[in-house]
Amino acid sequence: MSDTRPSQLDLLARRQFQNYDEMYKVVDFLNKTLKERDLIFGLTKDKEGTMTISIYQT
């Protein structure tokens, strides 16, 4: 019998900081390196240029 629950992401942490143009490279590196530990990193940027990095566990 297989588990049919939808995968959920649990937010572990979120941090805002000033715009850093190459932050997406850091997030990509973290996702590729830590995916086997069930961690996912997200990055958003608002209209004012503030960036937010979020860390999720699957």
C-alpha positions as CSV (number, residue, x, y, z in Angstrom):
1,M,0.0,0.0,0.0
2,S,1.5,3.3,-1.1
3,D,1.3,6.6,0.7
4,T,-1.0,8.9,-1.3
5,R,-0.7,12.0,0.9
6,P,0.2,15.1,-1.0
7,S,3.7,16.3,-0.3
8,Q,3.7,19.2,2.1
9,L,6.4,21.8,2.7
10,D,7.0,22.9,6.2
11,L,8.5,26.4,6.5
12,L,11.5,26.2,8.8
13,A,12.8,29.8,8.5
14,R,12.5,33.0,6.5
15,R,14.8,36.0,6.3
16,Q,14.7,39.3,4.5
17,F,17.7,41.3,3.3
18,Q,18.8,43.9,0.8
19,N,18.9,43.1,-2.9
20,Y,21.8,40.9,-3.9
21,D,21.8,40.3,-7.7
22,E,23.4,36.9,-7.5
23,M,21.5,35.5,-4.6
24,Y,19.7,33.1,-7.0
25,K,23.0,31.3,-7.5
26,V,23.3,30.7,-3.8
27,V,19.8,29.4,-3.6
28,D,20.4,27.1,-6.6
29,F,23.6,25.8,-5.0
30,L,21.8,25.1,-1.7
31,N,18.9,23.3,-3.4
32,K,21.3,21.1,-5.4
33,T,23.4,20.3,-2.4
34,L,20.8,19.8,0.3
35,K,17.9,18.2,-1.6
36,E,18.9,14.8,-0.3
37,R,18.3,16.1,3.2
38,D,14.7,17.1,2.3
39,L,15.4,20.8,2.3
40,I,14.2,23.3,-0.3
41,F,15.2,26.9,-0.5
42,G,13.0,29.6,-2.1
43,L,13.8,33.2,-3.0
44,T,11.4,36.1,-3.6
45,K,11.9,39.7,-4.4
46,D,9.3,42.4,-3.7
47,K,8.7,45.6,-5.7
48,E,11.0,47.6,-3.4
49,G,13.9,45.2,-4.0
50,T,13.8,43.5,-0.7
51,M,14.7,39.8,-1.0
52,T,13.4,37.0,1.1
53,I,14.9,33.6,1.4
54,S,12.7,30.8,2.8
55,I,13.8,27.3,3.9
56,Y,11.4,24.4,3.7
57,Q,11.5,20.8,4.7
58,T,9.6,18.2,2.7
